[in-house]
Amino acid sequence: MSKIINIHTGEERTIQTFDCSICDDKFSENDVGLQRGIIGNTFVSLCPICFKGMMNLADYINNRTPIEE
């Protein structure tokens, strides 16, 4: 959890953060990543970078997009 404090009003607000299952990076629900999901029978959370990598891998496996060299 991250705490945000408005310096003008002193109001506090908390934002839930998640740990990426691949790279252990912290990200919030405001990011584009996958907060809570299941791959097979494993629960995962993926940050935006790892989520994009997984989507690229799925596209490559399905022969939709060639890997750029």
FENZI-V166825 format. One record per backbone hydrogen bond with DSSP energy under -1.0 kcal/mol. NH is the residue of the N-H (numbers start at 1). CO is the residue of the C=O. Records with the same first field share a line. If there is no record, write none. Layout:
# FENZI-V166825
NH=CO  CO
This chain:
# FENZI-V166825
2=15
4=13
6=11
10=6
13=4
15=2
18=27
20=25
21=45
24=20
27=18
31=28
34=46
37=44
39=42
42=39
44=37
46=34
51=47
52=48
53=49
54=50
55=51
56=52
57=53
58=54
59=55
60=56
61=57
62=58
63=60
64=59
